[in-house]
Amino acid sequence: MKNEPMLIVQRRFTGRILESGLLILAVALGVGAAASGLSLLLHTNSYSRKMLESPEYRELIVSTQDNASDMETPLIETVKGDDVILTYEDLEAAELVPQVSYAYLSGKSRMRFMNEQFLAEMQQMEASRPEAGAGENSPEGQDALQPPDGGDFRENMTSMMEEAASDSSIIIPEIEELYGYEVTPQFFSAWNLEAQFGSLFTQSDMNGTSDYVVLGIDAARMINLNDEPLENLIGKKILSMRDYYIIAGILEETGTAYDESYFSLDKQAGFAGAMDRFRPGGNKQLRFTVADPEDLDAAAELLSSWFASEYGEGQTVISNPREEAEKLMNRNRGISYLILFLSTAGLFIASVNISNILMSRTLRMKKHVGILKALGASNVSILKLFSAEAAAITAIGAILGTIIAFPLAGAMETAMGLEKGSWILIFAGVLLSSILTFAFSVIPSFQNSGFEAAEAMRQAG
């Protein structure tokens, strides 16, 4: 008697194996789709909040019209400005705009290193260049390999490397290059970046004669040839193609691309003659950070008035990346809600169909219910009998649904340009979807557990 309910469930399950398999598949597809849809919505909202909290979306970017045409952010104005050269001194506009917390200059940069690999490439270029005339017609000819004094470039570089190799305070990186930024001191404060070792740039460094560099923590590891403690790198010099750079600090880990970047001090930012990089093809930008995003429009209006008075109306461009970001995020939220609605609707339809199929299977078991009742089974034990079958189908379907949900959620996140979401969100979606499916699945159990023994056997007969 004690094993009879489980034997009945087993016979019901294996006796209609195809039907049971389709039920499990329906649960898996419904749970997988609903879980991935819910995960996508939660992740989209979380990602949007995190993204808008970034200093990047609390900034106003000022550039010349020609330079702004290369920017990825939308432009507020589109007026030609050929003769405008922005300089470090233009950051003084922040003093007249109370909403601005930080003002700095930023531009992408690249540091190429002098090492054995570079010298080998130079030797190969020397061997392959024509004997004469190459320097006149080719940028990679003789003139490209020789310094202005006419000496042998490779020999000079070899001599410099030999001297550097004998000095323990000089680092000769094995990597070819690092990408980073030329910045002014307030950049680090604007982005809430802290030094784990050493120090960051100060305003007095702008007037110094030394070339300093701050490294992201992964960049520091890449040039740390001897695997010594990172704090020991502070004060050492890096041999680059341009000059020696003194390591002033190493940043705390940020979990962003900054970890693999370097930051050099743009000491030439104050000299108009050195600011040709602000002309067409440059990438330098003046950036003004506000504490409250609600103040962006007011700050933009004041900055626009200041630059118009300095350079003339329409000669500079002010862009606000937050506007475009908010449009993109609203679009992503709308898509996420639509996907969640469709996936939840699919789960609901699947759950109703599962309930109907289990109902029909239960009606075919009325005779067995009557026999169990006649043998003394209570309504609770009959309810457990049918619930056990529903629980088994739901559990197996939920496991398969979880397997489906992970790649499905990943594909949707990739399509929407989101970073990978947390697996916790997917498991939460699977749990909620499984509870809904199980609730529909046990409805037949409540309806058929109250039959009297005689009634059940008479109707079944």
C-alpha positions as CSV (number, residue, x, y, z in Angstrom):
1,M,0.0,0.0,0.0
2,K,2.8,2.4,0.9
3,N,4.5,1.9,-2.5
4,E,1.4,1.8,-4.6
5,P,1.2,5.6,-5.2
6,M,4.8,5.8,-6.5
7,L,4.2,2.7,-8.6
8,I,1.2,4.4,-10.1
9,V,3.2,7.5,-10.9
10,Q,6.0,5.5,-12.4
11,R,3.5,3.6,-14.6
12,R,1.8,6.8,-15.7
13,F,5.1,8.3,-16.6
14,T,6.7,5.4,-18.4
15,G,3.4,4.2,-20.0
16,R,3.1,7.4,-22.0
17,I,6.8,8.2,-22.4
18,L,6.3,10.3,-25.5
19,E,3.6,12.4,-23.9
20,S,5.7,12.8,-20.8
21,G,8.7,13.8,-22.9
22,L,6.7,16.5,-24.7
23,L,5.4,17.8,-21.3
24,I,9.0,18.1,-20.1
25,L,10.1,19.8,-23.4
26,A,7.2,22.3,-23.1
27,V,8.3,23.1,-19.5
28,A,11.9,23.4,-20.6
29,L,11.2,25.8,-23.4
30,G,8.7,27.9,-21.4
31,V,11.0,28.1,-18.4
32,G,14.1,28.8,-20.5
33,A,12.5,31.6,-22.5
34,A,10.8,33.2,-19.5
35,A,14.0,33.0,-17.4
36,S,16.2,34.6,-20.1
37,G,13.6,37.3,-20.7
38,L,13.4,38.2,-17.0
39,S,17.2,38.1,-16.7
40,L,17.6,40.4,-19.7
41,L,15.2,42.9,-18.2
42,L,16.8,43.0,-14.8
43,H,20.3,43.1,-16.4
44,T,19.3,45.9,-18.7
45,N,18.0,48.0,-15.9
46,S,21.1,47.3,-13.7
47,Y,23.5,48.0,-16.6
48,S,21.7,51.2,-17.4
49,R,21.9,52.5,-13.9
50,K,25.6,51.5,-13.7
51,M,26.4,53.1,-17.0
52,L,24.7,56.4,-16.2
53,E,26.6,56.6,-12.9
54,S,29.9,56.6,-14.9
55,P,31.7,60.0,-15.0
56,E,31.6,59.7,-18.8
57,Y,27.9,60.5,-18.7
58,R,28.3,63.5,-16.4
59,E,30.6,65.3,-18.8
60,L,30.4,68.0,-21.4
61,I,32.9,67.7,-24.2
62,V,34.2,70.8,-26.0
63,S,36.0,70.5,-29.3
64,T,36.5,72.3,-32.6
65,Q,34.0,71.6,-35.3
66,D,36.5,69.7,-37.4
67,N,37.7,67.6,-34.5
68,A,34.2,66.9,-33.4
69,S,33.3,65.3,-36.7
70,D,35.5,62.3,-35.7
71,M,33.7,61.9,-32.3
72,E,31.2,59.0,-31.8
73,T,28.9,61.1,-29.6
74,P,26.1,63.2,-31.2
75,L,26.8,66.9,-31.8
76,I,24.6,69.7,-30.6
77,E,25.9,72.2,-33.2
78,T,27.3,71.8,-36.7
79,V,29.1,75.0,-37.7
80,K,32.5,75.1,-39.5
81,G,35.5,76.3,-37.4
82,D,38.8,76.1,-39.3
83,D,41.0,78.4,-37.3
84,V,40.2,77.5,-33.7
85,I,42.9,75.8,-31.6
86,L,41.8,74.9,-28.1
87,T,44.4,74.9,-25.4
88,Y,44.8,74.0,-21.8
89,E,44.1,77.5,-20.9
90,D,40.5,77.1,-22.1
91,L,39.8,74.9,-19.0
92,E,39.6,78.2,-17.1
93,A,36.0,78.3,-18.4
94,A,35.2,76.0,-15.5
95,E,35.8,78.8,-13.0
96,L,32.8,80.7,-14.4
97,V,30.5,77.6,-14.4
98,P,29.5,76.7,-10.8
99,Q,28.0,73.4,-11.9
100,V,31.4,72.1,-13.1
101,S,33.4,70.0,-10.5
102,Y,36.4,69.0,-12.6
103,A,37.9,70.2,-15.9
104,Y,40.6,68.3,-17.7
105,L,42.1,67.5,-21.1
106,S,42.2,64.0,-22.5
107,G,43.3,62.4,-25.7
108,K,44.2,58.9,-26.8
109,S,47.9,58.1,-27.1
110,R,50.3,55.2,-27.8
111,M,53.6,54.4,-26.3
112,R,56.0,52.3,-28.5
113,F,58.9,50.6,-26.7
114,M,62.4,50.2,-27.8
115,N,63.5,46.5,-27.4
116,E,65.1,43.6,-29.2
117,Q,62.0,43.0,-31.3
118,F,62.0,46.6,-32.5
119,L,65.7,46.5,-33.4
120,A,65.2,43.3,-35.3
121,E,62.5,44.9,-37.3
122,M,64.8,47.9,-38.0
123,Q,67.5,45.5,-39.1
124,Q,65.1,43.8,-41.5
125,M,64.0,47.1,-42.9
126,E,67.6,48.2,-43.5
127,A,68.4,44.9,-45.3
128,S,65.4,45.2,-47.6
129,R,65.6,48.9,-48.5
130,P,67.0,50.0,-51.8
131,E,70.6,51.1,-52.0
132,A,69.8,54.6,-53.1
133,G,66.9,57.0,-53.4
134,A,64.7,55.2,-51.0
135,G,64.8,58.0,-48.4
136,E,63.4,60.4,-51.0
137,N,60.4,58.4,-52.1
138,S,59.5,56.1,-49.2
139,P,58.6,56.9,-45.6
140,E,60.2,53.7,-44.6
141,G,63.4,54.3,-46.5
142,Q,66.7,55.7,-45.3
143,D,65.4,59.0,-43.8
144,A,62.9,57.0,-41.7
145,L,65.8,55.0,-40.3
146,Q,68.3,57.8,-39.7
147,P,68.2,60.6,-37.1
148,P,68.5,64.2,-38.2
149,D,72.3,64.3,-37.6
150,G,72.7,61.5,-40.2
151,G,73.9,58.9,-37.8
152,D,72.9,55.3,-38.0
153,F,69.6,55.0,-36.3
154,R,69.8,51.3,-35.4
155,E,73.3,51.7,-33.9
156,N,72.2,54.6,-31.8
157,M,69.2,52.6,-30.5
158,T,71.4,49.6,-29.8
159,S,73.8,51.8,-27.8
160,M,70.9,53.2,-25.8
161,M,69.5,49.8,-25.1
162,E,72.9,48.5,-23.9
163,E,73.2,51.4,-21.5
164,A,69.7,50.9,-20.3
165,A,70.2,47.2,-19.8
166,S,73.1,47.9,-17.4
167,D,71.0,50.3,-15.3
168,S,68.6,48.5,-12.9
169,S,66.4,51.6,-12.7
170,I,65.5,51.4,-16.3
171,I,62.8,49.0,-17.6
172,I,63.0,47.7,-21.2
173,P,59.5,46.2,-21.8
174,E,59.3,43.1,-24.0
175,I,55.9,44.1,-25.4
176,E,55.7,46.2,-28.5
177,E,53.4,49.0,-27.3
178,L,50.9,50.2,-24.8
179,Y,47.8,52.2,-25.5
180,G,46.7,55.0,-23.2
181,Y,45.8,58.6,-22.7
182,E,47.5,62.0,-22.4
183,V,45.7,63.8,-19.6
184,T,45.9,66.7,-17.2
185,P,45.8,66.2,-13.4
186,Q,42.0,66.5,-12.8
187,F,41.3,63.5,-14.9
188,F,41.9,61.1,-12.0
189,S,39.6,63.0,-9.7
190,A,36.8,63.2,-12.3
191,W,37.0,59.4,-12.7
192,N,37.4,58.6,-9.1
193,L,40.7,56.8,-9.8
194,E,43.1,56.2,-6.9
195,A,46.7,55.1,-6.8
196,Q,47.4,51.8,-5.2
197,F,51.2,52.5,-5.3
198,G,53.0,55.8,-5.7
199,S,51.0,59.0,-6.5
200,L,49.0,60.6,-9.3
201,F,49.8,63.8,-11.2
202,T,49.6,67.1,-9.5
203,Q,49.2,70.6,-10.9
204,S,52.9,71.4,-10.2
205,D,53.9,68.5,-12.5
206,M,52.6,70.5,-15.4
207,N,55.5,72.9,-15.1
208,G,58.2,70.2,-14.3
209,T,60.8,68.9,-16.7
210,S,60.4,65.2,-16.1
211,D,58.0,62.9,-18.1
212,Y,55.9,61.0,-15.7
213,V,53.5,58.1,-16.3
214,V,50.8,56.4,-14.3
215,L,50.0,52.8,-15.1
216,G,46.9,50.7,-14.9
217,I,47.5,47.7,-12.8
218,D,47.5,45.2,-15.7
219,A,49.8,47.5,-17.7
220,A,52.2,47.5,-14.8
221,R,52.1,43.7,-14.7
222,M,52.8,43.5,-18.5
223,I,56.1,45.5,-18.2
224,N,57.1,43.9,-14.9
225,L,59.7,41.5,-16.4
226,N,61.2,40.2,-13.1
227,D,57.8,39.6,-11.4
228,E,58.9,41.8,-8.5
229,P,56.4,43.5,-6.2
230,L,54.6,46.2,-8.1
231,E,55.5,48.9,-5.6
232,N,59.1,48.4,-6.5
233,L,58.3,49.8,-10.0
234,I,57.6,53.3,-8.6
235,G,60.4,55.7,-9.6
236,K,61.8,53.4,-12.3
237,K,62.1,54.6,-15.9
238,I,60.5,53.0,-19.0
239,L,62.5,53.2,-22.2
240,S,60.2,54.2,-25.0
241,M,60.8,55.4,-28.6
242,R,60.1,58.9,-27.5
243,D,61.8,59.3,-24.2
244,Y,62.3,57.9,-20.7
245,Y,59.1,57.9,-18.7
246,I,59.3,57.8,-14.9
247,I,56.6,55.7,-13.2
248,A,54.9,57.9,-10.7
249,G,52.1,55.6,-9.7
250,I,50.1,52.5,-10.3
251,L,46.3,52.6,-10.2
252,E,44.0,50.5,-8.1
253,E,42.1,47.8,-10.2
254,T,39.0,49.3,-11.8
255,G,37.7,46.4,-13.8
256,T,37.7,48.5,-17.0
257,A,40.0,49.1,-20.0
258,Y,41.9,51.6,-17.8
259,D,43.6,48.6,-16.1
260,E,45.5,47.9,-19.3
261,S,46.3,51.6,-20.1
262,Y,48.9,54.1,-19.3
263,F,48.4,57.8,-18.5
264,S,51.0,60.4,-19.4
265,L,51.0,64.0,-18.4
266,D,50.2,66.4,-21.3
267,K,52.6,69.1,-20.3
268,Q,52.5,70.7,-23.7
269,A,48.8,71.3,-23.4
270,G,49.4,75.0,-22.5
271,F,51.3,75.8,-25.7
272,A,49.2,76.7,-28.8
273,G,52.1,75.7,-31.1
274,A,52.0,72.2,-29.7
275,M,48.3,71.8,-29.9
276,D,48.0,71.0,-33.6
277,R,46.4,67.8,-32.4
278,F,43.3,69.8,-31.8
279,R,43.1,70.5,-35.5
280,P,41.4,68.1,-37.9
281,G,42.5,64.5,-37.3
282,G,43.4,65.2,-33.6
283,N,41.7,63.4,-30.7
284,K,42.2,65.9,-27.9
285,Q,39.1,67.1,-26.1
286,L,38.3,69.5,-23.2
287,R,36.1,67.8,-20.7
288,F,34.0,69.4,-18.0
289,T,32.4,67.1,-15.3
290,V,29.4,68.1,-13.3
291,A,28.3,66.5,-10.0
292,D,24.6,66.3,-10.8
293,P,23.5,65.2,-14.3
294,E,20.5,67.5,-13.9
295,D,22.9,70.4,-14.2
296,L,24.3,69.3,-17.6
297,D,22.0,71.6,-19.7
298,A,22.7,74.6,-17.5
299,A,26.4,74.0,-17.6
300,A,26.4,73.5,-21.4
301,E,24.6,76.8,-21.9
302,L,27.2,78.7,-19.8
303,L,30.1,77.0,-21.5
304,S,28.6,77.7,-24.9
305,S,28.4,81.4,-24.0
306,W,32.0,81.4,-22.8
307,F,33.5,79.8,-25.9
308,A,31.3,81.9,-28.1
309,S,32.8,85.0,-26.5
310,E,36.3,83.6,-26.9
311,Y,36.2,82.2,-30.4
312,G,33.0,83.5,-32.0
313,E,29.5,82.0,-32.4
314,G,29.5,78.4,-33.6
315,Q,33.3,78.0,-33.7
316,T,33.3,75.2,-31.0
317,V,31.1,72.2,-30.5
318,I,29.7,71.0,-27.1
319,S,28.4,67.5,-26.9
320,N,26.6,65.7,-24.2
321,P,27.0,61.9,-24.4
322,R,24.3,61.3,-21.8
323,E,21.5,62.3,-24.1
324,E,22.3,59.7,-26.7
325,A,23.0,57.1,-23.9
326,E,19.6,57.7,-22.4
327,K,17.9,57.2,-25.7
328,L,19.8,53.9,-26.3
329,M,18.9,52.7,-22.8
330,N,15.2,53.5,-23.2
331,R,15.2,51.6,-26.4
332,N,16.9,48.6,-24.7
333,R,14.4,48.7,-21.9
334,G,11.5,48.7,-24.4
335,I,13.0,45.7,-26.2
336,S,13.5,43.9,-22.9
337,Y,9.9,44.5,-21.8
338,L,8.7,43.2,-25.2
339,I,10.9,40.1,-24.9
340,L,9.7,39.4,-21.3
341,F,6.1,39.8,-22.4
342,L,6.4,37.4,-25.3
343,S,8.4,34.8,-23.2
344,T,6.0,35.1,-20.3
345,A,3.0,34.6,-22.6
346,G,4.7,31.5,-24.1
347,L,5.3,30.2,-20.5
348,F,1.6,30.8,-19.7
349,I,0.4,29.1,-22.8
350,A,2.7,26.1,-22.1
351,S,1.6,25.9,-18.5
352,V,-2.1,25.9,-19.5
353,N,-1.5,23.1,-22.0
354,I,0.4,21.1,-19.4
355,S,-2.4,21.5,-17.0
356,N,-5.0,20.3,-19.6
357,I,-2.8,17.3,-20.5
358,L,-2.3,16.3,-16.9
359,M,-6.1,16.8,-16.3
360,S,-6.9,14.3,-19.1
361,R,-4.3,11.9,-17.6
362,T,-5.9,12.2,-14.2
363,L,-9.4,11.6,-15.5
364,R,-8.2,8.3,-17.0
365,M,-7.0,7.3,-13.5
366,K,-10.3,7.6,-11.7
367,K,-10.6,3.8,-11.3
368,H,-7.1,3.8,-9.6
369,V,-8.2,6.6,-7.4
370,G,-11.3,4.7,-6.4
371,I,-9.2,1.6,-5.6
372,L,-6.8,3.7,-3.5
373,K,-9.7,5.3,-1.7
374,A,-11.3,1.9,-1.0
375,L,-8.0,0.8,0.5
376,G,-8.1,3.7,2.9
377,A,-6.1,6.4,1.1
378,S,-6.9,9.9,2.2
379,N,-7.5,13.0,0.0
380,V,-4.0,14.3,1.1
381,S,-2.3,11.1,-0.1
382,I,-4.1,11.3,-3.4
383,L,-3.1,14.9,-3.8
384,K,0.5,14.0,-3.1
385,L,0.2,11.2,-5.7
386,F,-0.6,13.6,-8.5
387,S,1.6,16.4,-7.2
388,A,4.6,14.1,-7.3
389,E,4.1,13.6,-11.0
390,A,3.7,17.4,-11.6
391,A,6.8,18.1,-9.5
392,A,8.9,15.5,-11.4
393,I,7.9,17.0,-14.8
394,T,8.5,20.5,-13.6
395,A,11.9,19.7,-12.0
396,I,13.2,17.9,-15.1
397,G,11.9,20.7,-17.3
398,A,13.4,23.3,-15.1
399,I,16.8,21.7,-15.3
400,L,16.7,21.6,-19.1
401,G,15.2,25.1,-19.1
402,T,18.3,26.4,-17.2
403,I,20.5,24.8,-19.8
404,I,18.5,26.6,-22.5
405,A,18.4,29.9,-20.7
406,F,22.1,30.6,-20.4
407,P,23.0,30.7,-24.1
408,L,19.7,32.3,-25.0
409,A,20.3,35.1,-22.5
410,G,23.9,35.5,-23.6
411,A,22.7,35.8,-27.3
412,M,20.2,38.5,-26.4
413,E,22.7,40.4,-24.3
414,T,25.2,40.3,-27.1
415,A,22.6,41.5,-29.7
416,M,21.7,44.5,-27.4
417,G,25.4,45.4,-26.8
418,L,25.3,44.5,-23.1
419,E,28.1,43.0,-21.0
420,K,27.6,39.5,-19.7
421,G,24.9,39.4,-17.0
422,S,25.0,37.6,-13.6
423,W,24.1,33.9,-13.5
424,I,22.0,34.7,-10.4
425,L,19.5,36.6,-12.5
426,I,19.0,33.5,-14.7
427,F,18.5,31.2,-11.7
428,A,16.0,33.6,-10.2
429,G,14.1,33.6,-13.5
430,V,14.1,29.8,-13.6
431,L,12.8,29.6,-10.0
432,L,9.9,32.0,-10.6
433,S,9.0,30.3,-13.9
434,S,9.1,26.9,-12.3
435,I,6.9,28.0,-9.5
436,L,4.3,29.3,-12.0
437,T,4.5,26.1,-14.1
438,F,4.1,23.9,-11.0
439,A,1.1,25.9,-9.8
440,F,-0.7,25.2,-13.1
441,S,0.4,21.6,-13.0
442,V,-1.2,20.8,-9.6
443,I,-4.6,22.2,-10.5
444,P,-5.8,18.8,-11.7
445,S,-4.6,17.3,-8.4
446,F,-6.9,19.5,-6.4
447,Q,-9.8,18.8,-8.7
448,N,-9.5,15.0,-8.6
449,S,-8.3,14.3,-5.1
450,G,-11.8,14.7,-3.6
451,F,-13.6,11.9,-5.4
452,E,-15.4,9.3,-3.3
453,A,-14.3,5.7,-3.9
454,A,-17.6,4.5,-5.2
455,E,-18.2,7.5,-7.4
456,A,-14.7,7.2,-8.9
457,M,-15.0,3.5,-9.6
458,R,-18.5,3.9,-11.1
459,Q,-17.5,6.8,-13.4
460,A,-14.4,5.0,-14.4
461,G,-16.4,1.9,-15.2
